[in-house]
Amino acid sequence: MNQATVIATATPSLGDAQRIRLIFCLLGACVVAYLLAAFAGATLQDPDSWWQVKVGLDFLANGTFPTTDPYSYTFAGQPWIAKEWLGQVLLALAYSAGGWNGVVTLIIATVGLTVFLMGWFLSAWLKPILAIALAFAAAFLIAPIYTARPHVFTLPIIVVWTAMLFRAAQEEKAPPLWLLVLVVLWANLHATFTLSFVIAGFAGLDLLARTGLSKPALLAKWIAFGLLCPLVSLMHPYGVKAILATLTVAYGNEAVPLILEWRPFNAQEQLFQEAAMLLALFGLLVSRLRIGWAKALFIVFAVHVYLAHLRFVYLPFLLIPLVAAVEVALQYPSLSTTTWLAEKRDGLEKIFAGRFYVICGAMAVLLVGSVAILGSTYQVAPSPKTSASGALAFARDQNLTGNVLNSYNFGGTLIFHGIKTYIDGRTDQLFLGGFTKTDEATGHSDGKPLLEAQLKKYAIGWALLTADDTRIPFFAELGWKRAYADDYAVIYLPGA
């Protein structure tokens, strides 16, 4: 029996070591959840959270899958699909149950589950304390993507998917067919489901690197699994349209370079992430860790995608530790689970093992209590930078009608409140054909003629702008009057 098999199977399912490992993972998840709860409002900073919830609420109310845009007047009736409908429904159910507190609670619970799963899979190879430390570090480094949007629901899925496939390759087994259920779930939750195909491909390459062509029957099973992945992803209300819409964004459109999360890595803004990558590179160089060409390609891919688009920060920080853990355990036995199992339990670990059920019960009580407190006494709300609550109250009081020209960050709240938008966060499918570029250009120093043309073309009746919108001076120059202003929003009306 090789060392890899020993590491994977050494922990007895009902023994003290297994309980200790479980406690470590649960504690890690709880601590991360508590920390996120302390900064709960941070998960509601994204302007897209508004319309994501609204799409889910409309689906629950109508039970239909939209095929054309119902939310803007600029692209009304144009083809548009709610390709992430299941994630939006989950957000809507949480909102219906507990308002924005319910949404935040669901997001925090999902992140906690991700930390637990990462710690669990890592601790199959590495000492539990090291595994949890890595899970903590990953949770911290990917914190910028903890927003109330469907992509968060895919984080536990991608952890399980990656860990199980590379484990199957490591053990020279066929990939478990039940993983295909995750593809279906992923496809309906979020557009990043096409990553499942890529990850499966890299895991298959890892198997090929280990076995060559010596096991043709096994390779055939992997190829069949790889072909089934895109096939089962078609179990989606929109079928192949979901894949096509995802690929359209992946290859880029005019809106991609203008949206913050799609911009490339910036070392001046992502200091911790840069430090983590440089530290990992330094460790890889001085340790001479051997990971094989297939896993090396996967690491290069994960880092490249993150460097190209900030939104994929989770690819290197969540997945690379999962892929490399077994190599670390095999080449540095002092860090492995096998060595840990052979050691005597320290005092803390003895407490964990001896009071397993008491500790689990205490954590459950604390979690339930925290949820109760979050739901009753601590009310969270989306950022005023995206809500425009005062401005919208003014618009209602004044019965403002007609088409509104809105800043991009107010598109979500307008959709949520039933007001047709000029532009919003659905630029992966809409606001193309030069529209987004034109809107962005109206804010440049020479953008006044373009703005004037847009005001006439779309018969704009009022404007809702962020307080720092660069087009504000142009409205005054064009004779528009400021009707409302606060620290976050400004409303302009046409002059008499």
Residue, then its C-alpha position, 0 to 999 in steps of 0.5 A: m500500500n503506497q503512502a497516498t493510500v495510507i494518508a487517505t484511509a488512515t483516519p478511522s471513521l469513528g475514532d478520536a482523530q476523525r472527531i478532532r478533525l471534524i471539530f477543527c473544521l467546524l470551528g474554522a467555519c464558525v469563526v469565519a461565520y462570526l467574523l463575517a457577521a460582525f461585518a455583515g453589511a459588507t456583503l451588501q455593497d454590490p449594486d447588482s444584489w438588488w436586481q439579483v434578488k428582484v429577478g428571483l422574487d419575480f420568478l417566485a411570483n410568476g413562475t416563468f423564465p424570461t426570454t426578453d428584457p423586462y427591466s430596462y426601457t433602452f433594451a426592452g424586448q431584446p433577448w435576455i435570459a435569467k441564466e442564473w435563475l436558481g441562485q437568484v431564487l435562493l436569494a429571493l427566498a432568503y429575502s422573503a424569509g428575513g429581508w436583507n438580514g436573511v440574504v446576509t445570513l444565507i451568504i455567510a452560511t455558504v461561506g462557512l460551508t466553503v471553509f468547512l469543506m476546504g478544511w475537511f478535504l485538506s485535512a485528509w492529507l495535511k495536519p488539521i491545524l495546517a489545513i484549517a490555517l490554509a482554509f482561513a487564509a483562503a477565506f480571507l484572501i477571497a473576501p472581496i467576492y463575498t457579495a449577495r450574488p449567485h456566484v457565492f453559492t458555487l464556492p462549496i461546489i467548486v471545492v468538492w468538484t476539484a478535490m474529488l476529481f483530483r483525488a480520483a486521479q491521484e488514486e487512479k480511479a474513475p471519477p464518481l458519477w454523482l459529481l455530475v449532479l453538481v454540474v447540473l446544480w452549478a449550471n443553474l446557479h451561476a454562469t461559471f459552470t463551464l469551469s467544471f469542464v476545464i477543471a475536469g480536463f486538468a484532473g484527467l491530464d493529471l491521471l494521464a501524467r500518472t498512468g500514461l496509456s497503460k490503463p486504456a479502460l480507465l482513460a475511457k471512463w474519464i473521457a466519457f465523464g468529460l463528455l458528459c459534463p457539458l451534456v448534463s449542463l444542458m439540464h437548464p431551462y434555457g438549454v444551450k443558450a446558457i452556455l452560449a451566453t457564458l462563452t460570450v462573456a468569457y471571450g469578452n464584449e464591449a462592457v467587460p473592460l469597463i466593469l471593475e470585477w472584470r478588470p485585471f489584477n492590480a498589485q497596488e489595490q490587491l496587496f494581500q493577494e499579491a503578497a500571498m502569491l509571492l510568498a507561495l512562489f518563494g516557498l515553491l522555489v526554495s522547497r523544490l516541491r514536485i507537483g507534476w506537469a499536469k498540476a503545474l498547468f492547472i496552477v498556471f491556468a488558475v493564476h492566469v485567469y485571476l490575473a486577467h479578471l479580478r472576479f476569479v480570485y477564488l480560483p488560485f486561493l481555493l483550488i491550488p491548496l486542494v490540488a497541491a496538498v497531497e504532494v506536500a503530504l507525500q514529500y514532507p511527511s512531517l506535515s501529513t495526516t499520517t504523521w499527525l495520526a501517529e503522534k500523541r494527542d495534545g491537551l486541546e485535541k483530547i478535549f475535542a475528542g472527549r467532549f465531541y458531542v458537547i462541543c458540537g451542541a455548543m456550536a450549534v446553540l451559538l450559531v442559532g443564537s447568532v442567527a436569531i440576534l442577526g434577525s431581530t436586533y441587528q438590521v443590515a441594509p444595502s449600501p447607501k451608495t447603491s440604494a439611492s433611498g433618499a433620492l427615490a423617496f423624493a422621486r415618489d413624493q414628486n411623482l417623477t415620471g418618464n424615462v430616467l437616465n441613471s448612473y450604473n450603480f443605481g441600476g439595481t435599486l431601480i429594478f428592485h423598485g420597479i423603475k425601468t432602467y437606462i443601464d444596469g448590471r446586466t451588461d453580460q447580455l444587454f447594453l451592447g452594440g456600442f451602448t455601454k461604450t457611449d454611456e461611458a464616453t458621456g462622462h469624459s471631458d468631451g462627452k457633453p455632445l454625446l450626453e445631449a444626444q442620448l437625452k434626446k434619443y431616449a426622451i429622458g424625463w429625469a436623471l438619477l446620478t451618483a454624487d461623484d458622476t462626472r456628467i453632473p457639470f454637463f447637466a447644469e450646462l445643458g440647462w437642467k436643474r438640480a432638484y435633489a441632492d444628498d451625500y450619495a445621489v443627485i436628481y436633475l430635471p429638465g429646465a423650464 
